[in-house]
């Protein structure tokens, strides 16, 4: 057959396919791979739509006792006597959660604007998987012990710890099967906080008991928040693995266009190594680890703020030659291993004669989870009088290895301060009040008691015949009102500009408030950003109500403006304290709970005058 003839036949087949596909009315069917299953054993449900390229199907089907989720989609083309049939198959994974007989209700499927309904399906679930496969069931899967293919281990290097002490934790998930997907693990339990989980880039190959395993290692750190016996874990993670098939699937008819399927992994029995496999959804669980948490000893130093670990300190200041009132930047560097997220700046030992400003900080970690590293604080201080040195800085912490408190003290830094002391403003004395006042007799000249007053002296200024327009007083009388008019016009222009500037400021604050409220309603905002946005929203709301700058708003002003009660005032104070802790010390203290987010959002929304 010539090439031209082959092309003609192919085009004729396509035309026949198009005409048949357009003529055939869509149909919808639904089937189960097996009508029997055990608790925890998955069954496949397929919804086939014939005569259409796509359909609107549900992602999940709600049935009490079953978890039914869509897990794949396949396109199929079949040819029979030059008649082409197109269909799309939606695959659902059915996971029984308890024993019983379950009815999967009919589902509405929309195809090309028309509505179709699937038949009702029945699944019988037993408590044990010790059963025989139903005859002619199409090869129902057999229960497989997934613990032979995937395991999890929680490693906590310490069995005892103190409240607030950072403990590194390692999670190892080992698998001997191919993993299709793996969700990040979760450490369950109460009474501790956890740092952000570090996700591994690639698994490591290890040989365990003569068998090759892929090991995924996750690292984090925890800190207990109360003393007593705590159970860390167990670790839980959801995964989808491919295990060897227990039964060869029944062959299905395949069309000549199956090679054009978009996703070869959509078939649960696909294995790139040529072996048959089954895709299983499993929950990986480890054993919990017991931790004995001890309270910190009493009699802590006065400047102890919660730092726990082992640290060193270095302090430097610049400039060293200033005038009274000039700023000096003091940089304190804390290096070591411990709970840097709860660390505050070193304190000035003697604050007399000094004015200090709130510090800021930055942290550079040396490990994956932020237990080891360097935290740098920058504080601005200014002398109010002549000084010869900057006093020592003190940093107190608790050493869990030595089980005792320790205080780091820096050396005094020599400086030169010139100029006089900054005196406090005092009301000016009224010197005139203490001066003797002239008496009335000294200032008043008595007139002679004449009946008719006689002008005995000439006037001090003689009369003038100069024209009025040539006199200086005439022009002065004209210039003064003119200057007053110019001043009034300038004042009105300035007032208008101030009003426009105030209107722009209010509009900018309202726009910022709208952005802050949108961020507070989002669930993907980090805890540090969430507290910062919440406190800023309170300041902006108060600034709009009181017509002040947001930076001038504190807890008392906001509580007074919105007439808050004691409970709301305490909640607002905790919000500002947490925001300051995040801003100045970098403390994150784990992710914020959804309940806490909701309480903060309700508090901010309730602030109304």
C-alpha positions in Angstrom: 0.0 0.0 0.0 1.3 3.4 -0.9 2.0 6.2 1.5 -0.8 8.2 0.0 -3.3 5.3 0.6 -2.1 4.9 4.2 -2.7 8.6 4.9 -6.1 8.4 3.3 -7.1 5.4 5.5 -5.8 7.2 8.6 -7.8 10.4 7.8 -10.9 8.3 7.1 -10.5 6.6 10.5 -10.2 10.0 12.2 -13.3 11.2 10.4 -15.2 8.1 11.4 -14.0 8.6 15.0 -15.1 12.2 15.1 -18.5 11.4 13.7 -19.1 8.4 16.0 -17.8 10.4 19.0 -20.1 13.3 18.2 -23.1 11.0 17.6 -22.7 8.7 20.7 -24.6 10.0 23.8 -22.4 10.0 27.0 -22.9 7.3 29.6 -21.8 7.1 33.2 -21.0 3.9 35.2 -19.4 3.2 38.6 -17.8 -0.1 39.9 -15.8 -1.4 42.9 -12.7 -3.5 42.4 -14.2 -5.7 45.2 -17.4 -5.7 47.2 -15.6 -7.0 50.3 -12.7 -5.6 52.3 -11.2 -5.5 55.8 -10.7 -2.5 58.0 -7.6 -0.6 56.8 -7.6 -2.4 53.5 -8.1 -0.1 50.4 -10.5 -0.8 47.6 -10.6 0.9 44.2 -13.7 2.6 42.9 -13.9 3.7 39.3 -16.3 6.1 37.7 -16.2 5.7 33.9 -17.6 8.4 31.6 -18.0 7.2 28.0 -18.4 9.5 25.1 -16.8 12.6 26.6 -13.4 14.1 27.2 -14.0 15.5 30.7 -16.6 15.6 33.4 -17.3 17.4 36.7 -16.9 14.8 39.4 -16.5 15.2 43.2 -13.0 15.0 44.7 -14.3 13.3 47.9 -17.4 11.3 48.7 -18.7 11.5 52.3 -19.7 8.2 53.8 -19.6 7.5 57.6 -17.0 4.8 58.2 -15.3 5.2 54.8 -12.7 7.6 53.5 -13.2 8.0 49.7 -10.8 10.3 47.8 -10.1 10.7 44.1 -6.5 9.5 43.4 -6.2 9.3 39.6 -7.6 9.9 36.1 -7.1 7.9 32.9 -8.1 8.6 29.2 -9.1 5.6 27.1 -9.7 5.2 23.3 -11.1 2.1 21.7 -11.7 1.2 18.1 -14.2 -1.4 16.9 -14.9 -1.7 13.1 -13.7 1.9 12.4 -15.9 3.1 15.3 -13.9 5.1 17.9 -15.0 5.2 21.5 -13.5 7.7 24.0 -13.9 7.4 27.7 -12.4 8.9 30.9 -12.0 6.9 34.1 -11.8 8.6 37.5 -10.2 6.4 40.2 -11.1 6.7 43.9 -9.4 5.0 46.8 -11.8 3.7 49.4 -10.3 3.2 52.9 -12.7 1.4 55.4 -12.4 2.7 59.0 -14.7 0.3 60.7 -16.6 -3.0 60.1 -20.1 -3.1 58.6 -22.1 -2.8 55.4 -21.8 0.6 53.7 -23.8 2.1 51.0 -22.0 4.5 48.6 -24.8 6.8 47.5 -25.3 7.8 43.9 -23.2 10.7 42.8 -24.2 13.4 40.4 -21.8 13.7 37.4 -22.1 16.7 35.0 -21.1 16.0 31.4 -21.3 18.8 28.8 -24.0 20.6 30.7 -26.1 17.4 31.3 -26.5 15.7 34.7 -26.0 11.9 35.2 -26.2 9.7 38.3 -24.0 6.8 39.2 -25.6 3.6 40.6 -25.5 2.9 44.4 -22.7 0.6 45.4 -22.4 -1.6 48.5 -19.2 -2.5 50.3 -19.0 -5.2 53.1 -16.2 -4.5 55.6 -15.0 -7.1 58.1 -12.8 -6.6 61.1 -10.2 -9.1 60.0 -8.5 -9.5 56.6 -8.4 -13.4 56.8 -10.8 -14.1 54.0 -10.7 -15.6 50.5 -11.0 -13.5 47.4 -14.4 -13.4 46.0 -14.7 -15.4 42.7 -14.6 -13.4 39.5 -13.9 -10.2 41.6 -11.2 -9.1 39.2 -8.4 -9.8 41.7 -9.1 -8.0 45.0 -5.9 -7.0 46.9 -4.7 -9.1 49.8 -3.6 -7.5 53.1 0.1 -6.7 53.2 2.2 -6.1 56.3 3.5 -2.6 55.4 5.8 -2.6 58.5 8.1 -4.9 56.4 8.5 -2.0 53.9 8.5 1.2 55.9 9.3 2.1 59.5 9.8 5.3 61.6 12.1 6.0 64.5 12.1 9.0 66.9 15.6 9.8 68.3 15.8 12.0 71.5 19.4 12.0 72.8 18.4 13.0 76.3 16.2 11.3 78.8 16.2 14.2 81.3 16.0 17.9 80.7 15.1 21.2 82.2 12.2 23.4 81.4 13.1 25.6 78.4 16.1 23.6 77.4 16.5 23.0 73.7 16.9 19.3 72.8 17.8 18.2 69.3 15.4 15.6 67.8 15.9 13.4 64.8 13.1 11.5 62.9 14.2 8.7 60.6 11.8 7.2 58.1 13.2 4.1 56.4 11.6 2.4 53.4 12.4 -0.7 51.4 9.6 0.1 48.9 9.4 2.8 46.4 7.7 5.9 47.9 5.2 7.7 45.6 4.6 10.5 48.1 5.6 11.2 51.7 4.0 13.9 53.8 6.2 15.7 56.5 6.0 13.8 59.8 4.3 15.2 62.9 5.5 14.8 66.5 2.4 14.3 68.6 2.2 15.1 72.3 1.6 18.0 74.7 3.8 20.0 77.1 6.5 21.1 74.7 7.2 23.4 71.8 9.0 22.5 68.5 11.2 24.3 66.0 10.4 24.3 62.3 11.0 20.8 60.9 13.9 20.7 58.4 13.0 18.6 55.3 15.8 16.4 53.8 16.8 17.0 50.2 17.6 13.4 49.2 17.3 10.1 51.1 20.4 8.2 52.1 20.9 4.5 51.2 21.7 2.3 54.2 22.0 -1.5 54.5 20.1 -2.8 57.5 20.2 -6.6 58.3 21.5 -7.3 54.8 18.7 -5.4 53.2 18.9 -2.0 51.4 16.7 0.8 52.7 16.2 4.4 51.8 16.3 6.6 54.9 14.7 10.0 55.1 16.1 12.1 58.0 14.2 15.0 59.5 15.7 17.3 62.1 14.1 19.6 64.6 14.4 20.7 68.3 11.9 20.7 71.2 11.7 22.5 74.5 9.5 21.5 77.4 7.2 24.1 78.9 6.4 22.4 82.2 8.1 20.0 84.6 7.1 16.4 85.0 6.9 13.2 82.9 6.3 13.9 79.2 5.8 11.6 76.3 7.4 12.9 73.1 5.6 11.4 70.2 4.7 9.1 68.7 5.7 10.4 65.2 3.0 10.0 62.6 3.4 10.4 58.8 1.2 9.6 55.8 2.8 8.0 52.8 1.9 6.3 49.6 4.2 3.4 48.7 4.3 0.8 45.9 4.7 -2.8 47.2 4.9 -6.1 45.2 1.5 -7.2 43.9 0.0 -10.2 45.6 -2.1 -11.2 42.6 -1.7 -10.5 38.9 -4.4 -8.1 37.7 -6.9 -9.1 35.1 -5.8 -7.9 31.7 -7.9 -5.1 30.2 -8.4 -4.3 26.6 -6.2 -1.5 25.4 -6.7 0.7 22.4 -4.1 1.8 19.9 -3.9 5.3 21.4 -3.2 4.2 25.0 0.5 5.1 24.4 -0.5 8.8 24.4 -1.7 8.7 28.1 -0.4 11.8 29.8 0.6 10.2 33.2 2.1 6.7 33.2 2.1 6.7 37.0 -1.7 7.0 37.1 -1.9 3.2 36.9 -1.6 1.7 40.4 0.2 -1.3 39.0 2.9 0.5 37.1 6.6 -0.3 38.1 9.5 1.3 36.1 11.6 -1.8 36.8 9.2 -4.1 35.0 7.8 -5.7 38.1 4.1 -5.6 39.1 3.3 -3.5 42.1 0.4 -2.1 44.1 0.1 1.4 45.5 -0.9 1.5 49.2 -1.7 4.5 51.4 -0.1 3.9 54.8 0.3 5.8 58.1 3.8 5.5 59.5 4.0 5.5 63.3 7.0 5.4 65.7 7.3 4.5 69.3 7.0 7.4 71.8 10.0 8.5 73.9 9.7 9.4 77.6 11.3 12.6 78.9 11.8 13.6 82.5 11.6 17.4 82.7 12.9 19.2 85.8 12.1 22.7 87.0 14.9 25.3 87.1 16.5 25.7 90.5 15.4 28.7 92.7 17.5 31.7 93.5 18.2 32.7 89.9 20.3 35.9 89.3 18.3 39.1 89.1 19.1 39.6 85.4 18.2 36.0 84.4 15.6 36.1 81.6 15.4 32.5 80.6 18.6 31.7 78.6 19.5 28.0 78.9 22.7 26.5 77.5 26.4 27.2 77.3 27.5 30.7 76.0 30.3 33.2 75.7 30.0 37.0 75.4 31.9 39.7 73.7 31.1 43.4 74.0 32.4 46.4 72.0 31.3 50.0 71.7 31.8 52.9 69.2 32.5 55.8 69.2 34.6 56.2 72.3 34.9 60.0 72.2 31.6 61.8 72.4 29.8 64.8 73.9 27.2 64.5 76.6 23.9 63.3 75.1 25.6 61.8 72.0 24.7 58.2 71.0 27.1 55.3 71.5 26.4 51.9 69.8 27.1 48.9 72.0 27.3 45.6 70.2 27.0 42.5 72.4 27.7 39.1 70.7 26.5 35.9 72.4 28.0 32.7 71.0 27.3 29.1 72.0 24.5 26.5 72.1 21.1 26.8 73.7 17.7 28.4 73.3 18.6 31.5 71.3 14.9 32.1 70.6 14.2 33.0 74.3 17.4 35.1 74.8 17.3 38.7 75.8 20.1 41.3 75.5 22.7 41.7 78.2 21.9 44.3 80.8 23.9 47.4 81.8 25.3 46.8 85.3 25.1 50.5 86.4 22.5 52.6 84.5 23.1 55.8 86.5 23.9 58.7 84.3 23.0 56.8 81.1 20.0 56.9 78.8 19.5 53.6 76.9 17.2 52.6 74.0 15.6 49.3 73.2 18.0 46.9 71.5 17.6 45.0 68.2 19.1 41.6 67.4 20.0 39.2 64.6 20.8 35.5 64.8 23.1 33.4 62.6 22.7 29.7 63.2 25.5 27.1 62.8 23.3 24.0 62.5 20.1 22.9 60.8 17.6 23.7 63.6 19.1 26.8 65.3 20.4 25.5 68.5 24.0 26.5 67.9 25.0 29.9 66.5 25.7 33.5 67.3 23.2 36.2 68.3 24.2 39.8 68.1 22.4 42.6 70.0 22.9 46.3 69.2 21.9 48.8 71.9 22.3 52.6 71.7 23.1 54.4 74.9 24.0 58.1 75.6 25.7 59.7 78.6 23.9 62.4 80.5 27.1 63.5 82.3 30.9 63.2 82.0 32.0 59.5 82.1 35.3 57.8 81.9 34.1 54.3 80.9 31.0 52.3 80.0 30.0 50.0 82.9 30.1 46.3 82.5 27.3 44.3 80.8 25.9 41.3 82.5 24.4 38.2 80.9 22.9 35.4 83.1 22.0 31.9 81.9 21.5 28.4 83.3 24.0 25.7 82.4 22.1 22.4 82.2 25.4 20.4 82.1 26.7 21.9 85.3 23.1 22.3 86.6 23.8 25.8 87.9 23.4 29.5 87.0 26.3 31.4 85.5 26.8 35.1 84.8 29.0 36.6 82.1 30.5 40.0 82.9 32.2 42.2 80.3 35.1 44.5 81.0 34.4 48.2 81.4 35.1 50.1 78.1 37.2 53.3 78.5 35.6 56.4 76.8 35.9 60.2 76.8 32.8 62.3 77.4 33.2 66.1 77.2 30.7 68.8 77.9 28.5 69.6 80.9 25.9 67.6 82.5 22.4 67.7 80.9 20.3 69.6 83.4 16.7 68.9 83.8 14.3 71.5 82.6 13.0 73.7 85.6 10.5 76.6 85.5 12.2 79.9 85.1 12.2 82.1 88.2 10.4 85.3 88.0 13.2 87.7 88.9 11.0 90.7 88.4 8.8 89.5 91.3 11.8 89.9 93.7 12.8 93.3 92.5 11.6 96.3 94.5 8.8 98.1 92.6 8.8 101.9 92.4 6.3 103.6 94.6 3.4 105.6 93.3 4.9 108.7 94.9 8.1 108.2 92.9 6.3 107.8 89.6 3.4 110.2 89.9 4.0 113.9 89.5 1.6 115.9 91.5 0.0 118.7 89.7 -0.3 122.1 91.2 -3.8 122.6 92.6 -4.6 125.4 90.0 -8.1 125.9 89.0 -7.1 126.4 85.4 -4.2 124.3 84.0 -1.7 126.5 82.3 0.6 125.2 79.5 3.9 126.4 80.6 6.0 124.1 78.3 6.2 123.8 74.5 5.1 120.6 72.8 7.8 118.0 72.3 7.0 117.9 68.5 6.1 120.8 66.4 3.3 120.7 63.8 4.3 119.9 60.2 2.8 120.9 56.9 4.3 118.0 54.9 1.7 116.3 52.5 0.2 113.1 53.9 1.4 110.8 51.1 5.0 112.0 51.8 4.9 111.0 55.4 6.4 107.7 56.5 3.5 106.9 58.8 1.1 107.0 55.8 2.9 104.2 54.0 3.4 102.3 57.3 -0.3 102.4 57.8 -0.8 100.9 54.4 1.9 98.3 54.6 0.8 96.8 57.9 -2.7 95.7 56.6 -1.1 94.5 53.4 1.4 92.3 55.3 -1.5 91.1 57.5 -3.4 90.1 54.4 -0.4 88.3 52.9 0.1 86.5 56.2 -3.6 85.5 56.3 -3.4 84.1 52.7 -0.3 82.2 53.6 -1.9 80.8 56.7 -4.9 79.7 54.8 -2.7 78.0 52.2 -0.7 76.3 54.9 -3.9 75.2 56.7 -5.2 73.7 53.4 -1.9 71.8 52.9 -2.0 70.5 56.5 -5.6 69.4 55.9 -4.6 67.6 52.7 -1.6 66.0 54.4 -3.8 64.9 57.3 -6.3 63.5 54.8 -3.6 61.6 53.0 -2.2 60.3 56.3 -5.7 59.0 57.3 -6.1 57.4 53.9 -2.7 55.8 54.2 -3.5 54.4 57.6 -6.9 53.1 56.5 -5.2 51.4 53.5 -2.6 49.9 55.9 -5.4 48.7 58.2 -7.2 46.9 55.4 -3.9 45.1 54.5 -3.2 44.2 58.1 -6.7 42.7 58.5 -6.4 40.7 55.3 -3.1 39.2 56.6 -4.6 38.4 60.0 -7.3 36.4 58.3 -4.7 34.3 56.4 -3.6 30.9 57.8 -0.2 30.8 56.1 1.3 33.7 57.9 4.2 32.9 60.3 3.8 33.4 64.0 6.3 36.2 64.1 4.6 38.1 61.3 1.2 37.4 62.8 2.0 39.0 66.2 3.7 41.9 64.5 0.6 42.5 62.2 -1.8 42.2 65.1 0.0 44.7 67.4 0.4 47.1 64.4 -3.3 46.8 63.7 -4.1 47.8 67.2 -1.8 50.8 66.9 -3.3 51.9 63.6 -6.8 51.6 64.9 -6.0 53.7 67.9 -4.1 56.2 65.8 -7.2 56.7 63.6 -9.4 57.1 66.6 -7.2 59.5 68.6 -5.6 61.3 65.6 -2.1 60.5 66.7 0.9 58.7 65.2 0.8 54.8 65.5 4.3 54.8 67.1 2.8 56.8 70.1 0.2 54.1 70.9 0.8 51.7 73.8 -1.4 49.3 75.7 -2.8 51.8 78.1 -3.7 54.3 75.4 -5.4 51.6 73.3 -7.3 50.2 76.2 -8.5 53.7 77.3 -9.5 54.6 73.8 -11.7 51.5 73.2 -12.8 51.3 76.9 -11.6 47.7 77.3 -12.4 45.6 80.4 -9.8 43.9 82.5 -9.8 40.7 80.5 -9.5 42.5 77.2 -6.8 44.8 78.6 -4.8 41.8 79.9 -5.2 40.0 76.5 -4.0 43.2 74.7 -1.0 43.5 77.0 0.0 39.9 76.3 -0.3 40.6 72.6 2.1 43.6 72.8 4.5 41.7 75.0 4.6 38.8 72.6 5.1 41.2 69.6 8.0 43.0 71.4 9.5 39.6 72.3 9.5 38.6 68.6 10.8 42.0 67.5 13.7 42.5 69.9 14.8 38.9 70.8 13.7 37.0 67.7 11.7 34.5 69.8 9.3 32.4 67.8 8.5 29.7 70.2 6.9 27.4 67.6 3.9 27.9 65.4 0.9 29.8 66.7 -2.2 27.7 67.4 -5.3 28.2 65.3 -7.3 29.0 68.5 -4.8 31.7 69.4 -5.1 33.2 65.9 -8.8 33.3 66.2 -8.7 34.9 69.7 -6.3 37.6 68.5 -8.4 38.3 65.3 -11.6 38.6 67.4 -9.9 41.0 69.8 -8.6 43.3 67.0 -12.0 43.2 65.2 -13.8 44.1 68.5 -11.9 47.4 69.0 -14.5 50.1 68.3 -15.0 53.5 69.8 
